[in-house]
Amino acid sequence: MFNLRTGLYALLFTVVVLSGCNRKDPEPENEKESINRMEVVFTPVTGGASVTFLFSDPDGDGGNPPTITAPPLRARTAYNVTLTLAKDEGNKREDKTAEIRTEADEHQFFFIITPPTLMTHRYDDADKNNRPLGLRNVMETQAAGSGSLRIVLRHDLNKAFAGLNSSNFQQAGGETDIDVTFPVTVQ
């Protein structure tokens, strides 16, 4: 009886150990991007010098405040706007733009313009399902004034969410990879 009980305990122990060894923790399908640099380049559609907005926070949250530069834009001007994102670590820069483009069906940028009369926004790129991405855009400034441009990159959101736009993007779920507010001056 003792040998049978010991044998059953040993068998049970072996089954538990082996089943635990075969189990893998599920890996997230798309982890949060580590992005601490955003360049937003405004190129006048009719030609002329480009204007570059820059956000840089090499030490991340909780360290030194980020550097944000946003030179003035011209009034009543249409701009082709491109975004470039990266992760800076010391002297090393890892481009994140290509990864976002590759995973376009899982990402979308949102543009919150305050006041909304400062400029208009239109997406100029899309994912494989013809849903907006936001690495390329067209923005047109209106009359002179000032305000802000908030750019939010979300991933793993429901891009098919009915009426998805910049004012209700949180309702589509997902997580925020980067959220930057630039001051905007239109002259």
N, C-alpha and C positions, 0 to 999 in steps of 0.2 A: 504494500500500500504506500509505504514511504517513497519508494522509487517511482511509482506511478504519479504521485502528487508532485514530486520534484521534477519529473519529466514534463508534466503538464505546465508547471510554472515556467520552466525553461523554454518550452515551446511558445507559450504566451508572450514571454519577454522578448523572444527572438522576433515574433510577428510584429509586436509593437515597435521595436527598434527598426526593423527593416521597412515597415510602412512609413515611419517617420523620416527615414533616410531618402525615400523615393519622392516625398512630397516637396514640391517647390513652391515658394511664395510667389504669387502672381506679380509680374512686373508691370508697372504702369505702362499703358500703351504710348503715352506721349508725356514725358516728364516736363515740368516747368522749365522753360528756357532760362539760362543764366545770361542776362543781357544787362550791360551797364554803360552802353554807349549807343546813341542814336543820332544820326545825321539826317536832316531833312533839307534837301536841295530844291530850291524854287528857281526854275529857269523860265524866263519870259517866253511865251509861245512865239511872239513876234521877233525874238532875238534880244540880245543884250546880256549884261553881266548877271550871273547867277547869285543868289543869296542863300547862304547856308545857316540853318539853325543847328545848334549842337547841344546835346545833353551828354555829360560824361560824369560818371560816379565810380572811379576805379576801386575805391575801398568799400563800395556797397553801402547798404543801409546801416545806419548807426555810426558811421565814421564821420569823416569830413563831409560838409554839405556838397552836393553835386555842383558842377559847373554848367550853367545854362547860358548860351548866347543866342540872341535872336535879333539880327540887324533889321532895320526897317524895310518894309515892302512898299512898292509904288501903288498908288491909288488907281483904281479902274484898270487893272492889269491882269491878264490871264497867265497863269504859270503852270508848266508841267512840274509836278512835284514827285520826287523819288525819295524813298527811305532806305537807309543802310543801317544795319544793326550789327553790333559786335559785343564780344566779351573781352575786356582788357584786363590782363593780369601782369603787372610789372611791365616788362618790355615786350610782352607777347600779346598779340591781338588775334582773336579767333572770330572769323566772320560768321555771323548767324543768318545773314540774309538768304544765302543759298539754301540752307536747311528749311527756313520758313517757306521759301518758294516751292521746294520739293514737297513739303507737307501742307500745301496751300488749302486743301480740303479740310484741314484741321485748325486753321488759323484765320483770323480776320482782324484788321485794324479798324478802329473807330475814331472818328474825328469830331470833337465837340468844340464848336466855335462860339465864343462868347464876346460880345453879343452876336447873335446869328446874322445880323445885318452887316457885320464886318467883312465877311467873304463867303463865297459859296464853295462847295466841295462836290466832286464827282469822281468815283472810282474809275481807273483806266486799266485795270487788270482783273482777272477772275481765275477761279480754280477750275478743275476739270468738270465740275457740275455747273459751270457758268455762274457761280456765286462770287461776290466781291472778295478780294484779298486786301489790297491797299498798299502794296509796295510802290505802285505807280498811280498817280492821281492827277486831276486837274483842279486847280483852285483859282478863283477869280476874286480879287479884292474889289471892294466897293469904294465909297467915299473915304476920305482921310478920317482916321480915328484910332482908337486903341482898344485892346481887349486881350483875349487869350485863345490859344489853340491847344487843346488837350488831345493827345494821341495815346490810345490804349490798344495794346495787342493782346488778344485773347486766344486761347487754344482749347481744343476739345469742347467747343460750343456747338449748339444745334444751329447750324447755318441755314437750315430750312425753317427756322422759327418764323411764324407768320408776322410780317411787318417789321422784321429785324432792321433796326437803324441805330444811330448813335445815341439816341435818347433812351432806348430800352435794351441796350445790349446785355445788361446783367441778367435779364429774364431768359436769355438763351442759354444760360449755364456756362460751364467752362471755367477756366482760371485765367487770371491776368499774368502775362509774362513781363510786361513793362507798362508803366503809366506815367507819362510825362506831360507837364503843362508848360508851354512856352508863352512868354509875354509877346504880344503882337502889336507893332506900331505900323500903321498904314499912313504914308505921307503923299 
